[in-house]
Amino acid sequence: AQREGLPEAAIPGDLLTASGSGIDPDLSPAAAAVQVARVAKARGMSVDAVQALLGANTTPPQFGLLGEPRVNVLEINLALDAAARPE
């Protein structure tokens, strides 16, 4: 919470807990959004560019109603890597 400059109550629960298996590949969009500024700074990208990639890599609930929206950590990292590569 301190690193992101947010009160503890504003931190999404999936950033504070681990999945039972410890290998859950997804974050909630809220958990990913909390990290956008830090990721943008670390990768030398604009916040807008990272937010756009996050939006493009957010999977909606299955059939529009089963489950929650989610961001696959591997997929967003690959998209960030690809965006940083010179063409």
N, C-alpha and C positions, 0 to 999 in steps of 0.2 A: 504494500500500500504506500509506504513512504517513497520507494523508488519511482513509482508512477505519479506521486503527488496527489493521491486520492485518499479520502477517508476510508477506513476499513469496510464500512457498510456499503461502499460503492464498488468493491471488488467482486466480480462474478464468482459464484461458488465453485465453478469448475477450475478456477485458478488456485483455489485453496484446498481442494480435495483431489485424491487420485482415484482412478478407476480400480475396481476390484482386481483386475488382471495386471494393471500397471502398464498396459500397452494400448490404451485407447488412443486411436489416431486423430480424434476430432476435438475441437474446441467449439464453444458457442461463439456466435458472432460478437457478442458482448465481451467475451474474454479476449478475443483477437483484437477488438477495437481498443481495449485498454492499452495494448502494446504498440499501437500504430506509430506514435511519435518516436518511441525508442527504436523501433525497427527502422523507421525512415532515417533517423540520425545515424544509426550503425551502418546502414547500407548506402548512405550518401544519396538518398532519394528524397523527393518531396513527400510531405504528408498526403497530399492529394493523390499522388501516384500510388502510394501504398494502399490508401483507402479504395481506390478504383480496383486494384488487384484483389483486395479483400472482397469487395462486392462481387466481382466476377468469379470468385472462387468459393462463394457461399452456396451450399447445397440446400434447397428448401426441403421441408418435410416431404416424405414419400407420399405420392398421390395428393399432395397438398394438405394432408391432415395427420399423417402418422409420424410421430417423432417430432423433433425440433430442428430448426435450421442449424447447420453445422459447417465448420471450416475444417477441412482435412489439412493437418499440419504439414505433411509431406508435399501435398499439392500446392499449397500457398508458398512454401519455401522454394519449390521448383519454379513457380511463376515469378517469384522475386529474383531468383538467379537468372532466369531468362531475360527479364526486364533490364537487368544490370549489364548484360553482355553487349558489347559493341556489335553493330551490324556489319 
